[in-house]
């Protein structure tokens, strides 16, 4: 998302709609992944603010020093 549009709530609304649709189809959880690079700190914080837990971190997954973060949210 372009920095000028961050913080307006669009990402949260899109994520909530995805979660709603997953529930409607009988899904019980969501997995999201992102890079561990410093430039993705805001992305990782976004998932944490949306009640996603860090389910796994794979060291050097994308390359040396670039971990893969997998976030998990159980849908009730």
Secondary structure, 3 states (H helix, E strand, C coil): CCHHHCCCCHHHHHHHHHHHHHHHCCCCEEEEEEECCHHHHHHHHHHHHCCCEEEEEEEEEEECCEEEEEEEEECC
